[in-house]
Amino acid sequence: MSRYFNKLAGFSRSPAGLESRLLVLAPRCLLYGTLLLGSPLCLWRLQLWLWPGSLSAQQAGMVDILAISWLILLWTVVFTVALGAWIVRIMKGPAYVADAYPLADHPRPGSQPALPPPHD
């Protein structure tokens, strides 16, 4: 199994960049953003519970829809940015030697042109 994962000599991991900082910040942004965007919904519901009839059902529904839509947008953006940063981090990993793949139609790769030259 180890022969499939031979690291290419002379190459190592690229230095960490912005992707590492984004991966560290993602959980914090998710938590604080959820608390920030969820607080109006909680406060609105608390007001409805403490003073029933002070707000209409239409206003309460509108606040629910807006808060939930902003929360879903936040989670989607944070997930997408974190996924992109994770992919960049994986791509910056060490280089591996590719498997040797003998070509069936050429005795030596590069000895013959792949396509015949065009005719005039």
Biopython code that builds the backbone (N, CA, C, O; Angstrom):
import numpy as np
from Bio.PDB.StructureBuilder import StructureBuilder

atoms = [
    (1, "MET", "N", (0.820, -1.204, 0.000)),
    (1, "MET", "CA", (0.000, 0.000, 0.000)),
    (1, "MET", "C", (0.865, 1.269, 0.000)),
    (1, "MET", "O", (0.495, 2.277, -0.603)),
    (2, "SER", "N", (1.999, 1.211, 0.670)),
    (2, "SER", "CA", (2.823, 2.415, 0.775)),
    (2, "SER", "C", (3.447, 2.808, -0.559)),
    (2, "SER", "O", (3.856, 3.956, -0.731)),
    (3, "ARG", "N", (3.527, 1.878, -1.504)),
    (3, "ARG", "CA", (4.136, 2.230, -2.792)),
    (3, "ARG", "C", (3.228, 3.145, -3.601)),
    (3, "ARG", "O", (3.686, 3.766, -4.560)),
    (4, "TYR", "N", (1.956, 3.244, -3.242)),
    (4, "TYR", "CA", (1.031, 4.117, -3.962)),
    (4, "TYR", "C", (1.146, 5.570, -3.506)),
    (4, "TYR", "O", (0.703, 6.478, -4.210)),
    (5, "PHE", "N", (1.728, 5.792, -2.351)),
    (5, "PHE", "CA", (1.811, 7.139, -1.816)),
    (5, "PHE", "C", (3.252, 7.559, -1.600)),
    (5, "PHE", "O", (3.636, 7.912, -0.485)),
    (6, "ASN", "N", (4.047, 7.524, -2.648)),
    (6, "ASN", "CA", (5.444, 7.961, -2.580)),
    (6, "ASN", "C", (5.499, 9.463, -2.801)),
    (6, "ASN", "O", (5.041, 9.967, -3.826)),
    (7, "LYS", "N", (6.060, 10.170, -1.838)),
    (7, "LYS", "CA", (6.171, 11.621, -1.965)),
    (7, "LYS", "C", (7.258, 11.969, -2.962)),
    (7, "LYS", "O", (8.292, 11.305, -3.029)),
    (8, "LEU", "N", (7.018, 13.002, -3.725)),
    (8, "LEU", "CA", (7.964, 13.468, -4.724)),
    (8, "LEU", "C", (9.145, 14.127, -4.017)),
    (8, "LEU", "O", (8.956, 14.984, -3.154)),
    (9, "ALA", "N", (10.341, 13.735, -4.377)),
    (9, "ALA", "CA", (11.545, 14.259, -3.725)),
    (9, "ALA", "C", (11.703, 15.748, -4.013)),
    (9, "ALA", "O", (11.479, 16.200, -5.136)),
    (10, "GLY", "N", (12.082, 16.489, -3.010)),
    (10, "GLY", "CA", (12.342, 17.912, -3.184)),
    (10, "GLY", "C", (11.123, 18.795, -2.987)),
    (10, "GLY", "O", (11.247, 20.018, -3.037)),
    (11, "PHE", "N", (9.973, 18.230, -2.771)),
    (11, "PHE", "CA", (8.762, 19.016, -2.563)),
    (11, "PHE", "C", (8.230, 18.761, -1.158)),
    (11, "PHE", "O", (8.288, 17.638, -0.657)),
    (12, "SER", "N", (7.726, 19.783, -0.544)),
    (12, "SER", "CA", (7.105, 19.653, 0.775)),
    (12, "SER", "C", (5.840, 20.499, 0.786)),
    (12, "SER", "O", (5.458, 21.084, -0.227)),
    (13, "ARG", "N", (5.214, 20.553, 1.917)),
    (13, "ARG", "CA", (3.990, 21.351, 2.041)),
    (13, "ARG", "C", (4.294, 22.819, 1.796)),
    (13, "ARG", "O", (5.339, 23.325, 2.205)),
    (14, "SER", "N", (3.384, 23.488, 1.134)),
    (14, "SER", "CA", (3.513, 24.928, 0.952)),
    (14, "SER", "C", (3.200, 25.608, 2.276)),
    (14, "SER", "O", (2.455, 25.057, 3.087)),
    (15, "PRO", "N", (3.744, 26.777, 2.508)),
    (15, "PRO", "CA", (3.464, 27.456, 3.778)),
    (15, "PRO", "C", (1.986, 27.839, 3.881)),
    (15, "PRO", "O", (1.328, 28.145, 2.887)),
    (16, "ALA", "N", (1.504, 27.812, 5.094)),
    (16, "ALA", "CA", (0.097, 28.148, 5.349)),
    (16, "ALA", "C", (-0.139, 29.618, 5.038)),
    (16, "ALA", "O", (0.727, 30.466, 5.255)),
    (17, "GLY", "N", (-1.315, 29.893, 4.532)),
    (17, "GLY", "CA", (-1.666, 31.257, 4.180)),
    (17, "GLY", "C", (-2.997, 31.645, 4.783)),
    (17, "GLY", "O", (-3.295, 31.324, 5.933)),
    (18, "LEU", "N", (-3.786, 32.334, 3.997)),
    (18, "LEU", "CA", (-5.083, 32.820, 4.443)),
    (18, "LEU", "C", (-6.039, 31.678, 4.769)),
    (18, "LEU", "O", (-6.911, 31.828, 5.624)),
    (19, "GLU", "N", (-5.884, 30.542, 4.099)),
    (19, "GLU", "CA", (-6.810, 29.430, 4.322)),
    (19, "GLU", "C", (-6.753, 28.915, 5.748)),
    (19, "GLU", "O", (-7.777, 28.494, 6.286)),
    (20, "SER", "N", (-5.587, 28.938, 6.374)),
    (20, "SER", "CA", (-5.486, 28.479, 7.764)),
    (20, "SER", "C", (-6.209, 29.425, 8.704)),
    (20, "SER", "O", (-6.891, 28.991, 9.632)),
    (21, "ARG", "N", (-6.059, 30.705, 8.464)),
    (21, "ARG", "CA", (-6.774, 31.680, 9.306)),
    (21, "ARG", "C", (-8.279, 31.573, 9.118)),
    (21, "ARG", "O", (-9.034, 31.709, 10.081)),
    (22, "LEU", "N", (-8.725, 31.329, 7.889)),
    (22, "LEU", "CA", (-10.160, 31.175, 7.643)),
    (22, "LEU", "C", (-10.717, 29.944, 8.333)),
    (22, "LEU", "O", (-11.823, 29.985, 8.873)),
    (23, "LEU", "N", (-9.963, 28.844, 8.324)),
    (23, "LEU", "CA", (-10.425, 27.632, 8.994)),
    (23, "LEU", "C", (-10.500, 27.806, 10.505)),
    (23, "LEU", "O", (-11.365, 27.218, 11.155)),
    (24, "VAL", "N", (-9.604, 28.606, 11.067)),
    (24, "VAL", "CA", (-9.647, 28.871, 12.508)),
    (24, "VAL", "C", (-10.816, 29.797, 12.850)),
    (24, "VAL", "O", (-11.451, 29.636, 13.892)),
    (25, "LEU", "N", (-11.096, 30.755, 11.983)),
    (25, "LEU", "CA", (-12.168, 31.727, 12.249)),
    (25, "LEU", "C", (-13.570, 31.201, 11.967)),
    (25, "LEU", "O", (-14.543, 31.751, 12.482)),
    (26, "ALA", "N", (-13.695, 30.158, 11.165)),
    (26, "ALA", "CA", (-15.019, 29.681, 10.743)),
    (26, "ALA", "C", (-15.933, 29.301, 11.905)),
    (26, "ALA", "O", (-17.077, 29.757, 11.923)),
    (27, "PRO", "N", (-15.501, 28.493, 12.880)),
    (27, "PRO", "CA", (-16.423, 28.160, 13.971)),
    (27, "PRO", "C", (-16.834, 29.372, 14.804)),
    (27, "PRO", "O", (-17.977, 29.475, 15.249)),
    (28, "ARG", "N", (-15.890, 30.282, 15.008)),
    (28, "ARG", "CA", (-16.200, 31.490, 15.784)),
    (28, "ARG", "C", (-17.203, 32.369, 15.035)),
    (28, "ARG", "O", (-18.140, 32.894, 15.636)),
    (29, "CYS", "N", (-17.007, 32.527, 13.739)),
    (29, "CYS", "CA", (-17.958, 33.319, 12.939)),
    (29, "CYS", "C", (-19.332, 32.671, 12.932)),
    (29, "CYS", "O", (-20.349, 33.362, 12.991)),
    (30, "LEU", "N", (-19.363, 31.363, 12.860)),
    (30, "LEU", "CA", (-20.638, 30.651, 12.874)),
    (30, "LEU", "C", (-21.357, 30.853, 14.201)),
    (30, "LEU", "O", (-22.559, 31.119, 14.217)),
    (31, "LEU", "N", (-20.643, 30.731, 15.305)),
    (31, "LEU", "CA", (-21.257, 30.886, 16.623)),
    (31, "LEU", "C", (-21.713, 32.318, 16.862)),
    (31, "LEU", "O", (-22.872, 32.550, 17.203)),
    (32, "TYR", "N", (-20.808, 33.285, 16.685)),
    (32, "TYR", "CA", (-21.168, 34.678, 16.956)),
    (32, "TYR", "C", (-22.207, 35.200, 15.970)),
    (32, "TYR", "O", (-23.091, 35.967, 16.351)),
    (33, "GLY", "N", (-22.113, 34.800, 14.734)),
    (33, "GLY", "CA", (-23.099, 35.221, 13.750)),
    (33, "GLY", "C", (-24.477, 34.664, 14.044)),
    (33, "GLY", "O", (-25.483, 35.356, 13.888)),
    (34, "THR", "N", (-24.521, 33.401, 14.473)),
    (34, "THR", "CA", (-25.809, 32.806, 14.827)),
    (34, "THR", "C", (-26.419, 33.510, 16.037)),
    (34, "THR", "O", (-27.621, 33.778, 16.065)),
    (35, "LEU", "N", (-25.592, 33.808, 17.029)),
    (35, "LEU", "CA", (-26.100, 34.532, 18.203)),
    (35, "LEU", "C", (-26.571, 35.941, 17.827)),
    (35, "LEU", "O", (-27.606, 36.405, 18.307)),
    (36, "LEU", "N", (-25.814, 36.603, 16.979)),
    (36, "LEU", "CA", (-26.172, 37.967, 16.587)),
    (36, "LEU", "C", (-27.454, 37.995, 15.758)),
    (36, "LEU", "O", (-28.318, 38.844, 15.978)),
    (37, "LEU", "N", (-27.580, 37.070, 14.808)),
    (37, "LEU", "CA", (-28.767, 37.066, 13.963)),
    (37, "LEU", "C", (-29.973, 36.408, 14.629)),
    (37, "LEU", "O", (-31.114, 36.682, 14.256)),
    (38, "GLY", "N", (-29.729, 35.548, 15.607)),
    (38, "GLY", "CA", (-30.830, 34.897, 16.299)),
    (38, "GLY", "C", (-31.386, 35.713, 17.446)),
    (38, "GLY", "O", (-32.499, 35.453, 17.903)),
    (39, "SER", "N", (-30.638, 36.696, 17.921)),
    (39, "SER", "CA", (-31.113, 37.497, 19.062)),
    (39, "SER", "C", (-32.366, 38.316, 18.744)),
    (39, "SER", "O", (-33.239, 38.388, 19.609)),
    (40, "PRO", "N", (-32.521, 38.937, 17.573)),
    (40, "PRO", "CA", (-33.780, 39.654, 17.321)),
    (40, "PRO", "C", (-34.989, 38.731, 17.348)),
    (40, "PRO", "O", (-36.062, 39.109, 17.820)),
    (41, "LEU", "N", (-34.807, 37.520, 16.839)),
    (41, "LEU", "CA", (-35.902, 36.557, 16.856)),
    (41, "LEU", "C", (-36.284, 36.206, 18.292)),
    (41, "LEU", "O", (-37.466, 36.148, 18.629)),
    (42, "CYS", "N", (-35.285, 35.973, 19.127)),
    (42, "CYS", "CA", (-35.567, 35.651, 20.529)),
    (42, "CYS", "C", (-36.191, 36.838, 21.263)),
    (42, "CYS", "O", (-37.130, 36.663, 22.039)),
    (43, "LEU", "N", (-35.677, 38.034, 21.023)),
    (43, "LEU", "CA", (-36.240, 39.217, 21.679)),
    (43, "LEU", "C", (-37.669, 39.482, 21.219)),
    (43, "LEU", "O", (-38.520, 39.877, 22.016)),
    (44, "TRP", "N", (-37.925, 39.266, 19.945)),
    (44, "TRP", "CA", (-39.268, 39.466, 19.406)),
    (44, "TRP", "C", (-40.237, 38.482, 20.029)),
    (44, "TRP", "O", (-41.357, 38.848, 20.388)),
    (45, "ARG", "N", (-39.810, 37.233, 20.159)),
    (45, "ARG", "CA", (-40.658, 36.211, 20.783)),
    (45, "ARG", "C", (-40.861, 36.504, 22.269)),
    (45, "ARG", "O", (-41.945, 36.256, 22.799)),
    (46, "LEU", "N", (-39.845, 37.023, 22.945)),
    (46, "LEU", "CA", (-39.976, 37.399, 24.353)),
    (46, "LEU", "C", (-40.977, 38.533, 24.517)),
    (46, "LEU", "O", (-41.765, 38.536, 25.462)),
    (47, "GLN", "N", (-40.951, 39.493, 23.603)),
    (47, "GLN", "CA", (-41.907, 40.591, 23.654)),
    (47, "GLN", "C", (-43.327, 40.078, 23.433)),
    (47, "GLN", "O", (-44.256, 40.539, 24.096)),
    (48, "LEU", "N", (-43.507, 39.150, 22.529)),
    (48, "LEU", "CA", (-44.837, 38.573, 22.305)),
    (48, "LEU", "C", (-45.323, 37.798, 23.525)),
    (48, "LEU", "O", (-46.519, 37.773, 23.817)),
    (49, "TRP", "N", (-44.386, 37.164, 24.239)),
    (49, "TRP", "CA", (-44.764, 36.391, 25.416)),
    (49, "TRP", "C", (-45.089, 37.303, 26.596)),
    (49, "TRP", "O", (-46.033, 37.044, 27.342)),
    (50, "LEU", "N", (-44.298, 38.384, 26.768)),
    (50, "LEU", "CA", (-44.525, 39.295, 27.899)),
    (50, "LEU", "C", (-45.737, 40.193, 27.681)),
    (50, "LEU", "O", (-46.503, 40.427, 28.616)),
    (51, "TRP", "N", (-45.923, 40.699, 26.471)),
    (51, "TRP", "CA", (-47.037, 41.593, 26.166)),
    (51, "TRP", "C", (-47.839, 41.028, 24.999)),
    (51, "TRP", "O", (-47.676, 41.476, 23.864)),
    (52, "PRO", "N", (-48.694, 40.060, 25.261)),
    (52, "PRO", "CA", (-49.469, 39.487, 24.156)),
    (52, "PRO", "C", (-50.396, 40.530, 23.545)),
    (52, "PRO", "O", (-50.993, 41.339, 24.256)),
    (53, "GLY", "N", (-50.506, 40.503, 22.258)),
    (53, "GLY", "CA", (-51.360, 41.449, 21.557)),
    (53, "GLY", "C", (-50.673, 42.748, 21.196)),
    (53, "GLY", "O", (-51.265, 43.586, 20.516)),
    (54, "SER", "N", (-49.422, 42.938, 21.638)),
    (54, "SER", "CA", (-48.718, 44.187, 21.307)),
    (54, "SER", "C", (-48.261, 44.202, 19.853)),
    (54, "SER", "O", (-48.075, 45.273, 19.274)),
    (55, "LEU", "N", (-48.080, 43.039, 19.267)),
    (55, "LEU", "CA", (-47.630, 42.945, 17.888)),
    (55, "LEU", "C", (-48.581, 42.047, 17.110)),
    (55, "LEU", "O", (-49.180, 41.124, 17.662)),
    (56, "SER", "N", (-48.705, 42.327, 15.849)),
    (56, "SER", "CA", (-49.608, 41.516, 15.035)),
    (56, "SER", "C", (-48.927, 40.203, 14.634)),
    (56, "SER", "O", (-47.703, 40.079, 14.685)),
    (57, "ALA", "N", (-49.736, 39.245, 14.242)),
    (57, "ALA", "CA", (-49.201, 37.955, 13.798)),
    (57, "ALA", "C", (-48.407, 38.115, 12.506)),
    (57, "ALA", "O", (-47.455, 37.375, 12.258)),
    (58, "GLN", "N", (-48.805, 39.087, 11.684)),
    (58, "GLN", "CA", (-48.082, 39.326, 10.433)),
    (58, "GLN", "C", (-46.671, 39.845, 10.721)),
    (58, "GLN", "O", (-45.715, 39.432, 10.064)),
    (59, "GLN", "N", (-46.535, 40.748, 11.700)),
    (59, "GLN", "CA", (-45.208, 41.250, 12.066)),
    (59, "GLN", "C", (-44.337, 40.126, 12.635)),
    (59, "GLN", "O", (-43.154, 40.027, 12.309)),
    (60, "ALA", "N", (-44.919, 39.296, 13.473)),
    (60, "ALA", "CA", (-44.158, 38.192, 14.052)),
    (60, "ALA", "C", (-43.703, 37.215, 12.969)),
    (60, "ALA", "O", (-42.571, 36.734, 13.009)),
    (61, "GLY", "N", (-44.555, 36.924, 12.021)),
    (61, "GLY", "CA", (-44.185, 36.036, 10.924)),
    (61, "GLY", "C", (-43.090, 36.612, 10.058)),
    (61, "GLY", "O", (-42.205, 35.888, 9.603)),
    (62, "MET", "N", (-43.144, 37.929, 9.826)),
    (62, "MET", "CA", (-42.118, 38.580, 9.010)),
    (62, "MET", "C", (-40.754, 38.528, 9.697)),
    (62, "MET", "O", (-39.739, 38.266, 9.053)),
    (63, "VAL", "N", (-40.737, 38.778, 11.010)),
    (63, "VAL", "CA", (-39.469, 38.698, 11.743)),
    (63, "VAL", "C", (-38.934, 37.271, 11.719)),
    (63, "VAL", "O", (-37.729, 37.071, 11.564)),
    (64, "ASP", "N", (-39.801, 36.280, 11.870)),
    (64, "ASP", "CA", (-39.381, 34.876, 11.807)),
    (64, "ASP", "C", (-38.749, 34.561, 10.462)),
    (64, "ASP", "O", (-37.673, 33.966, 10.402)),
    (65, "ILE", "N", (-39.404, 34.954, 9.395)),
    (65, "ILE", "CA", (-38.906, 34.660, 8.049)),
    (65, "ILE", "C", (-37.569, 35.346, 7.799)),
    (65, "ILE", "O", (-36.649, 34.728, 7.264)),
    (66, "LEU", "N", (-37.452, 36.605, 8.177)),
    (66, "LEU", "CA", (-36.199, 37.339, 7.956)),
    (66, "LEU", "C", (-35.053, 36.752, 8.777)),
    (66, "LEU", "O", (-33.952, 36.560, 8.262)),
    (67, "ALA", "N", (-35.312, 36.468, 10.049)),
    (67, "ALA", "CA", (-34.244, 35.940, 10.906)),
    (67, "ALA", "C", (-33.788, 34.567, 10.422)),
    (67, "ALA", "O", (-32.586, 34.303, 10.372)),
    (68, "ILE", "N", (-34.708, 33.707, 10.071)),
    (68, "ILE", "CA", (-34.342, 32.366, 9.615)),
    (68, "ILE", "C", (-33.618, 32.426, 8.275)),
    (68, "ILE", "O", (-32.666, 31.676, 8.055)),
    (69, "SER", "N", (-34.053, 33.303, 7.381)),
    (69, "SER", "CA", (-33.376, 33.403, 6.077)),
    (69, "SER", "C", (-31.956, 33.942, 6.232)),
    (69, "SER", "O", (-31.043, 33.468, 5.556)),
    (70, "TRP", "N", (-31.755, 34.920, 7.107)),
    (70, "TRP", "CA", (-30.408, 35.445, 7.339)),
    (70, "TRP", "C", (-29.522, 34.395, 8.005)),
    (70, "TRP", "O", (-28.329, 34.318, 7.712)),
    (71, "LEU", "N", (-30.094, 33.586, 8.898)),
    (71, "LEU", "CA", (-29.317, 32.523, 9.530)),
    (71, "LEU", "C", (-28.885, 31.478, 8.497)),
    (71, "LEU", "O", (-27.736, 31.036, 8.505)),
    (72, "ILE", "N", (-29.781, 31.093, 7.630)),
    (72, "ILE", "CA", (-29.434, 30.106, 6.597)),
    (72, "ILE", "C", (-28.376, 30.677, 5.656)),
    (72, "ILE", "O", (-27.461, 29.961, 5.250)),
    (73, "LEU", "N", (-28.491, 31.947, 5.310)),
    (73, "LEU", "CA", (-27.477, 32.582, 4.461)),
    (73, "LEU", "C", (-26.118, 32.587, 5.157)),
    (73, "LEU", "O", (-25.106, 32.267, 4.533)),
    (74, "LEU", "N", (-26.082, 32.944, 6.437)),
    (74, "LEU", "CA", (-24.823, 32.958, 7.184)),
    (74, "LEU", "C", (-24.195, 31.575, 7.208)),
    (74, "LEU", "O", (-23.004, 31.435, 6.930)),
    (75, "TRP", "N", (-24.975, 30.550, 7.536)),
    (75, "TRP", "CA", (-24.436, 29.190, 7.603)),
    (75, "TRP", "C", (-23.925, 28.739, 6.245)),
    (75, "TRP", "O", (-22.889, 28.078, 6.165)),
    (76, "THR", "N", (-24.628, 29.082, 5.184)),
    (76, "THR", "CA", (-24.196, 28.691, 3.845)),
    (76, "THR", "C", (-22.890, 29.379, 3.468)),
    (76, "THR", "O", (-21.994, 28.744, 2.912)),
    (77, "VAL", "N", (-22.773, 30.664, 3.762)),
    (77, "VAL", "CA", (-21.552, 31.405, 3.426)),
    (77, "VAL", "C", (-20.366, 30.876, 4.224)),
    (77, "VAL", "O", (-19.292, 30.662, 3.662)),
    (78, "VAL", "N", (-20.546, 30.663, 5.526)),
    (78, "VAL", "CA", (-19.444, 30.165, 6.352)),
    (78, "VAL", "C", (-19.031, 28.766, 5.895)),
    (78, "VAL", "O", (-17.839, 28.470, 5.811)),
    (79, "PHE", "N", (-20.002, 27.907, 5.603)),
    (79, "PHE", "CA", (-19.679, 26.556, 5.136)),
    (79, "PHE", "C", (-18.931, 26.603, 3.804)),
    (79, "PHE", "O", (-17.964, 25.865, 3.614)),
    (80, "THR", "N", (-19.367, 27.459, 2.885)),
    (80, "THR", "CA", (-18.729, 27.541, 1.571)),
    (80, "THR", "C", (-17.299, 28.059, 1.682)),
    (80, "THR", "O", (-16.398, 27.524, 1.036)),
    (81, "VAL", "N", (-17.085, 29.082, 2.484)),
    (81, "VAL", "CA", (-15.735, 29.633, 2.662)),
    (81, "VAL", "C", (-14.834, 28.608, 3.351)),
    (81, "VAL", "O", (-13.677, 28.442, 2.964)),
    (82, "ALA", "N", (-15.356, 27.922, 4.367)),
    (82, "ALA", "CA", (-14.555, 26.910, 5.064)),
    (82, "ALA", "C", (-14.230, 25.737, 4.141)),
    (82, "ALA", "O", (-13.121, 25.204, 4.190)),
    (83, "LEU", "N", (-15.170, 25.334, 3.312)),
    (83, "LEU", "CA", (-14.916, 24.248, 2.367)),
    (83, "LEU", "C", (-13.841, 24.652, 1.356)),
    (83, "LEU", "O", (-12.954, 23.857, 1.045)),
    (84, "GLY", "N", (-13.915, 25.862, 0.850)),
    (84, "GLY", "CA", (-12.894, 26.350, -0.074)),
    (84, "GLY", "C", (-11.523, 26.416, 0.582)),
    (84, "GLY", "O", (-10.523, 26.051, -0.036)),
    (85, "ALA", "N", (-11.464, 26.878, 1.828)),
    (85, "ALA", "CA", (-10.186, 26.944, 2.541)),
    (85, "ALA", "C", (-9.634, 25.551, 2.800)),
    (85, "ALA", "O", (-8.424, 25.338, 2.726)),
    (86, "TRP", "N", (-10.513, 24.602, 3.104)),
    (86, "TRP", "CA", (-10.073, 23.228, 3.327)),
    (86, "TRP", "C", (-9.516, 22.620, 2.039)),
    (86, "TRP", "O", (-8.508, 21.915, 2.070)),
    (87, "ILE", "N", (-10.163, 22.889, 0.921)),
    (87, "ILE", "CA", (-9.684, 22.379, -0.368)),
    (87, "ILE", "C", (-8.316, 22.970, -0.701)),
    (87, "ILE", "O", (-7.435, 22.252, -1.175)),
    (88, "VAL", "N", (-8.129, 24.261, -0.461)),
    (88, "VAL", "CA", (-6.824, 24.886, -0.715)),
    (88, "VAL", "C", (-5.766, 24.266, 0.193)),
    (88, "VAL", "O", (-4.635, 24.037, -0.235)),
    (89, "ARG", "N", (-6.128, 23.996, 1.430)),
    (89, "ARG", "CA", (-5.174, 23.392, 2.361)),
    (89, "ARG", "C", (-4.770, 21.997, 1.895)),
    (89, "ARG", "O", (-3.596, 21.632, 1.969)),
    (90, "ILE", "N", (-5.727, 21.224, 1.421)),
    (90, "ILE", "CA", (-5.419, 19.886, 0.904)),
    (90, "ILE", "C", (-4.533, 20.000, -0.338)),
    (90, "ILE", "O", (-3.592, 19.223, -0.501)),
    (91, "MET", "N", (-4.830, 20.959, -1.210)),
    (91, "MET", "CA", (-4.048, 21.111, -2.444)),
    (91, "MET", "C", (-2.627, 21.577, -2.174)),
    (91, "MET", "O", (-1.738, 21.319, -2.986)),
    (92, "LYS", "N", (-2.386, 22.255, -1.061)),
    (92, "LYS", "CA", (-1.043, 22.708, -0.723)),
    (92, "LYS", "C", (-0.218, 21.620, -0.066)),
    (92, "LYS", "O", (0.924, 21.865, 0.323)),
    (93, "GLY", "N", (-0.761, 20.446, 0.065)),
    (93, "GLY", "CA", (-0.050, 19.336, 0.694)),
    (93, "GLY", "C", (1.133, 18.880, -0.137)),
    (93, "GLY", "O", (1.425, 19.457, -1.185)),
    (94, "PRO", "N", (1.815, 17.843, 0.332)),
    (94, "PRO", "CA", (2.996, 17.373, -0.404)),
    (94, "PRO", "C", (2.633, 16.787, -1.758)),
    (94, "PRO", "O", (1.524, 16.291, -1.958)),
    (95, "ALA", "N", (3.577, 16.849, -2.679)),
    (95, "ALA", "CA", (3.373, 16.287, -4.017)),
    (95, "ALA", "C", (3.712, 14.801, -3.983)),
    (95, "ALA", "O", (4.637, 14.375, -3.292)),
    (96, "TYR", "N", (2.947, 14.025, -4.740)),
    (96, "TYR", "CA", (3.158, 12.590, -4.786)),
    (96, "TYR", "C", (3.580, 12.167, -6.190)),
    (96, "TYR", "O", (3.239, 12.820, -7.177)),
    (97, "VAL", "N", (4.326, 11.069, -6.264)),
    (97, "VAL", "CA", (4.761, 10.515, -7.536)),
    (97, "VAL", "C", (3.560, 9.835, -8.186)),
    (97, "VAL", "O", (2.855, 9.057, -7.543)),
    (98, "ALA", "N", (3.335, 10.126, -9.440)),
    (98, "ALA", "CA", (2.235, 9.488, -10.164)),
    (98, "ALA", "C", (2.628, 8.061, -10.536)),
    (98, "ALA", "O", (3.809, 7.754, -10.698)),
    (99, "ASP", "N", (1.643, 7.207, -10.666)),
    (99, "ASP", "CA", (1.895, 5.832, -11.079)),
    (99, "ASP", "C", (2.388, 5.813, -12.518)),
    (99, "ASP", "O", (1.957, 6.613, -13.348)),
    (100, "ALA", "N", (3.294, 4.889, -12.798)),
    (100, "ALA", "CA", (3.756, 4.714, -14.174)),
    (100, "ALA", "C", (2.624, 4.077, -14.966)),
    (100, "ALA", "O", (2.024, 3.094, -14.529)),
    (101, "TYR", "N", (2.340, 4.636, -16.117)),
    (101, "TYR", "CA", (1.242, 4.139, -16.938)),
    (101, "TYR", "C", (1.784, 3.908, -18.340)),
    (101, "TYR", "O", (1.995, 4.867, -19.081)),
    (102, "PRO", "N", (2.013, 2.652, -18.719)),
    (102, "PRO", "CA", (2.562, 2.395, -20.053)),
    (102, "PRO", "C", (1.501, 2.680, -21.123)),
    (102, "PRO", "O", (0.341, 2.289, -20.988)),
    (103, "LEU", "N", (1.923, 3.363, -22.178)),
    (103, "LEU", "CA", (1.023, 3.670, -23.271)),
    (103, "LEU", "C", (0.984, 2.490, -24.225)),
    (103, "LEU", "O", (2.024, 1.949, -24.599)),
    (104, "ALA", "N", (-0.208, 2.096, -24.613)),
    (104, "ALA", "CA", (-0.364, 0.906, -25.450)),
    (104, "ALA", "C", (0.022, 1.155, -26.904)),
    (104, "ALA", "O", (0.493, 0.231, -27.568)),
    (105, "ASP", "N", (-0.161, 2.378, -27.427)),
    (105, "ASP", "CA", (0.051, 2.620, -28.850)),
    (105, "ASP", "C", (1.417, 3.219, -29.169)),
    (105, "ASP", "O", (1.709, 3.431, -30.346)),
    (106, "HIS", "N", (2.257, 3.498, -28.198)),
    (106, "HIS", "CA", (3.581, 4.063, -28.449)),
    (106, "HIS", "C", (4.621, 3.246, -27.692)),
    (106, "HIS", "O", (4.447, 2.955, -26.509)),
    (107, "PRO", "N", (5.710, 2.873, -28.380)),
    (107, "PRO", "CA", (6.752, 2.136, -27.670)),
    (107, "PRO", "C", (7.470, 3.024, -26.650)),
    (107, "PRO", "O", (7.803, 2.575, -25.553)),
    (108, "ARG", "N", (7.705, 4.280, -27.019)),
    (108, "ARG", "CA", (8.337, 5.236, -26.110)),
    (108, "ARG", "C", (7.503, 6.514, -26.115)),
    (108, "ARG", "O", (7.302, 7.100, -27.178)),
    (109, "PRO", "N", (7.014, 6.960, -24.971)),
    (109, "PRO", "CA", (6.238, 8.204, -24.954)),
    (109, "PRO", "C", (7.083, 9.375, -25.437)),
    (109, "PRO", "O", (8.239, 9.520, -25.037)),
    (110, "GLY", "N", (6.517, 10.192, -26.281)),
    (110, "GLY", "CA", (7.205, 11.363, -26.807)),
    (110, "GLY", "C", (8.002, 11.089, -28.067)),
    (110, "GLY", "O", (8.533, 12.029, -28.658)),
    (111, "SER", "N", (8.108, 9.845, -28.504)),
    (111, "SER", "CA", (8.905, 9.544, -29.688)),
    (111, "SER", "C", (8.128, 9.782, -30.981)),
    (111, "SER", "O", (8.727, 9.998, -32.035)),
    (112, "GLN", "N", (6.828, 9.745, -30.906)),
    (112, "GLN", "CA", (6.001, 9.944, -32.095)),
    (112, "GLN", "C", (4.969, 11.034, -31.801)),
    (112, "GLN", "O", (4.538, 11.185, -30.658)),
    (113, "PRO", "N", (4.576, 11.781, -32.806)),
    (113, "PRO", "CA", (3.522, 12.782, -32.554)),
    (113, "PRO", "C", (2.192, 12.106, -32.259)),
    (113, "PRO", "O", (1.893, 11.040, -32.796)),
    (114, "ALA", "N", (1.419, 12.720, -31.423)),
    (114, "ALA", "CA", (0.121, 12.150, -31.055)),
    (114, "ALA", "C", (-0.850, 12.177, -32.213)),
    (114, "ALA", "O", (-1.630, 11.239, -32.378)),
    (115, "LEU", "N", (-0.827, 13.229, -33.026)),
    (115, "LEU", "CA", (-1.726, 13.353, -34.178)),
    (115, "LEU", "C", (-0.891, 13.507, -35.433)),
    (115, "LEU", "O", (0.177, 14.118, -35.394)),
    (116, "PRO", "N", (-1.362, 12.960, -36.551)),
    (116, "PRO", "CA", (-0.614, 13.163, -37.805)),
    (116, "PRO", "C", (-0.680, 14.622, -38.214)),
    (116, "PRO", "O", (-1.642, 15.313, -37.879)),
    (117, "PRO", "N", (0.332, 15.105, -38.937)),
    (117, "PRO", "CA", (0.291, 16.514, -39.370)),
    (117, "PRO", "C", (-0.839, 16.738, -40.362)),
    (117, "PRO", "O", (-1.179, 15.834, -41.125)),
    (118, "PRO", "N", (-1.422, 17.925, -40.364)),
    (118, "PRO", "CA", (-2.538, 18.199, -41.286)),
    (118, "PRO", "C", (-2.042, 18.258, -42.733)),
    (118, "PRO", "O", (-0.923, 18.697, -42.998)),
    (119, "HIS", "N", (-2.893, 17.807, -43.668)),
    (119, "HIS", "CA", (-2.572, 17.834, -45.091)),
    (119, "HIS", "C", (-3.150, 19.093, -45.711)),
    (119, "HIS", "O", (-4.234, 19.538, -45.334)),
    (120, "ASP", "N", (-2.423, 19.668, -46.666)),
    (120, "ASP", "CA", (-2.897, 20.887, -47.340)),
    (120, "ASP", "C", (-3.779, 20.569, -48.481)),
    (120, "ASP", "O", (-4.265, 21.476, -49.157)),
]
sb = StructureBuilder()
sb.init_structure("model")
sb.init_model(0)
sb.init_chain("A")
sb.init_seg("    ")
for serial, (resi, resn, name, xyz) in enumerate(atoms, 1):
    if name == "N":
        sb.init_residue(resn, " ", resi, " ")
    sb.init_atom(name, np.array(xyz, "f"), 0.0, 1.0, " ", f" {name:<3s}", serial, name[0])
structure = sb.get_structure()
